[in-house]
Amino acid sequence: MTVDAGVATARDYYDSADADDFYHTIWGGEDIHVGLYGETQDIRTASRKTVDHMAARLGDLSGKKILDIGAGYGGGARRLVTEHGAGHVTCLNIAPRENDRNRELTKAAGLNDRIDVVDGSFDDIPFDADSFDIIWSQDAILHAPDRKAVLDEVARVLKPGGQFILTDPMQADGLTDTSDLQPIYDRIHLPDLASFGFYREELGNRGFDVVEIEDHTPQLANHYGRVAEELDARRADVKASDAFVDRMLKGLSYWVEGGRAGKLAWGIMHFRKR
């Protein structure tokens, strides 16, 4: 498979030993996405709450074939199978190191017969058309150099009547000055982020109807702030270099500042293919 330069950048970052150690140790263990906070300020609990909240919107999952694009360590996939009754989940992810850890955790949970882990990119999904009942994605599509190509692939492999549910760190709709977000663009090596409006329009153009869009934007700054607090407090638990930790803390601060300034957005987006 030929990999786009932007895809390779994301793959190489998430496949690095420092990033793997940080995400597994600090961010959430099996889950590396934004959490839903409220009663809890614990990162792992809040991250798992996001999975449960999304799954509850999909209805009965028994017998359903689900594709998780950008699956990370597969925490969502294992939760969908063990707690929400999903028939089978395929995890598609670009980073071999994450995929290896996903396979280890899935095997340890005794779920090899219900979860597959596939090395691949979500802008070139290696499955036939109309293969899945549900496509699931958590905070991954922001890294795609061509997000429209990802949505083309989602539309292709999802069955008619199938559901697409996702979260994504985004920029706010209607921004006229994005200069404050340049440090974030630089970190992901892309010129912009998507938005709620982008997903509504582009998925509408591909034959999807909106089921529900939940705007949980305050959770974005809250989550990145909690991760930064945890990383700073647990430096000794992280094997990554001090330079990596310092860069990560600086990077996290951009997301916190952008979120609090109303320049960023985050939420749960639920669509159905006609």
N, C-alpha and C positions, 0 to 999 in steps of 0.2 A: 504493500500500500504506500503510495506517495503521500507524504505529509506536508501540508501547507506550513510555511515558515511560522505563522502565528500560532498554529496548532502545536508545532514543535516547541515553541517557547513555553507554552503552558505545560506541555508534557515534561519538558526538562526541568521546569521549576518544581512541579508536584512530584517528580521522580527523584529529586535530590534527597540525600540523607538528612540534611538539616530541616527541610520542609516536612518530610515524613515524620521526623521526631517531634517537631513543633505541633503539627496537626494531631498526631496521635496522643501526645502527652497533654497538651494544653487545650486544644480547640474543642474536643468532644469525644475523642477515642474512636468510636465507630461512626460518628456523625460529624461532618465538617461543613455545616450550613448554619444559617441564622436561626436562633432559637426564639421561642415565644415565652417571654418572661411575664411575671405577674406575682403569683404566690411564691415563686422560686426565683433566686438569682444564680442558681447553679447551672453552669453552661451545659453539662450533659443532660440534665433533666429538661431544661428549656429546649434543647435541640431535639430530644426525643418527643417532646410535646408537639413540635412542628409536624413531625411525621404522623403522629396520631390525629392531629387536627386535619391534615390533608386527607388522610385515609378515610376519615369519617365522612368526607364529602363525596366519596366515590360510590357509596352504596355497597351492596353485597359483592365481595371479591372472590367468592368461591368459584373455582374453575377458570378464573380470568388469567390470561397471559399478559404480563406486564413487562415493559421495557423501561429500565431506569437508565437514562442517558446522563453521563457524567457521574457515575455511581460512587466514586470515591472508595471508601472502605466497606461499602455495602450494608451499613447499619440500617438504612431505610428498607432495603430489600428483605433483610432478615426479619425486621419488625412486621413488614407487610405479610409475610408468610406465617410467622408464629403467632402474631396477635390479631391479625385482621383477616386471616383465612384465604389469602391470595393463592391461586392454583400454582402458578409458576412465575418466577421473576428472572429476567435476563439483565445482568449488569453490564453495561457498555461503558468503557472508560479508557482513556488514552495513556495513563501512567502505569507502567509495569510494576513499580514498587507498591503502589496502592492496590493494584489487582492481586499481587501475591499475598498481601496482608488480608485482603478480602477473602481469597480462597482459603487461607488458614483459618480465619474466623468462621467461615461458612462450614468448613469441614468439622471444626471443633463443635459446632452447634448441631451437627448431624443433618445438614440441610442440602447436601450435594445433589440430592435427587429433585430438589425443588428450586434451586438457584444455580444459574450458570454465570460465569464471569468471562467476558469476552474482551480481548484487547482490540480497541478500535476507536474511531473518531465519530462523533455525532453529526458531522457534516458529510459523512459518507457511510451511512449505516449499512452493515453487511447482512441485511435480511431482505426477503422478498416483500413485495407490496402486500398490504392488508394482512400483516402477520400478527399484529398485537391488538388486544382489546383496550389497553390503557398504556399511555406513555407518561412517565413520571420524571421530573427533573428538579433538583434542588441546587440552586445557586451555582450553576455550571455554565449556562449559555453565555454569560457575560464574557467568558474567555474566547468565544468563537470569533475568528476574524471575519467570517461572513455569516451573520446570524440568520439572514434570509435563507441561506443554503441549509442551515439546520432545520428551519421550519419547513422547507421543501421536503426534507427527508422525513420529518415527523408526519407530514400529511401523506407521504407515500406509504409508509409502513404501518400506519394506523388504519384499522378496519373502519368502514362506514358506520357511524353511530358510536364509534369509540371515543374515549375521553383522554384529554391531555391536561395534566395538572402540573404546575411548575411554580417555583419561586426564583427570583433573580434580583441581585443588587442592581439598581437602575439609577438613572438620573431622572429628576423631576420633569414632568411634561412642561413645555412652554418656556424653557430656559432661553434667554437671549444672550446671557453672558456665562460661558462655561469655563472661564479662565481659572476659577477656583478649583475646578475638578481636574486640571491638567496633571497634578501629581498622581492622581488615581489612574488617569489614562496612561501615564508613563509607566506605572507599575504593572499594568496588564498589557502594555505594549500594543495598545489599540487606540483609535482616534476618538472613541466615544463609548457610551453605554446605551443600552436599550431604555425603554420607558414603558409605562402602562399603555400609552397611546400607540407605541410601536407594535406591541403584541396584539392589541385590539385590531389595528388596521391590517397588519400582515397576516394574521391568522384568519381574519374575515375574508381577505383576498384569496385564501386557500381553502375556503369552504367550511370554516369553523364558526360556530355560534358561541357567544359568551354564556356560560352557565352562571358563574359568579366570579367577581373580582373583589377580594378583601384587601384593603389598604392597611398594612401594618407598619407603615414607615418608621414610627418611633422605635420599633424593635431593632432596626438596623444599627443606629448609633448606640443603643443600649448593648447590643450583642458585641460589637467591636470594642466598646468600652470595657465590658466585662472580660473579654479575651485579653485585652491589654493589661488590665489589673492582675489577672491570673498569671500572665507571662512575667510581669515585673516581680510579682511576689514569689514565683517558683523558678527563678533563673537557675537555681542549683539543680533542679530536676530535669532541665533540658540539656541534651548533649550538644546542641548546636553551639557554634562559636558566639562569643560576645558580640562580634560585629554583626552576625545574622540577627541576634536578638534585638540589638539597637535599631537595625534597619526595619525589623518587623514592627517594633513599637512605634517608630516614626510613621510607617505605612498605615498602621491601624488608626493612628491619630487623624490621618486625612479623611478616613471614612466617618469617624466620629464627628469631626468638624463639619464635613459636608452634610451629614445627616441632620445635625442640629441647626444648620443654616438653611435647611429647606431645599438644598440643591440635589439631594438624593431621594430615592424611593425604594420601597420593598413591600412585597405582599404576596398573597397566594392567588394565583390566576387559574381558573378552571374553565376549560373549553370543551365543546363536543363537535366532532366532525360530522357534517351532514351526510 
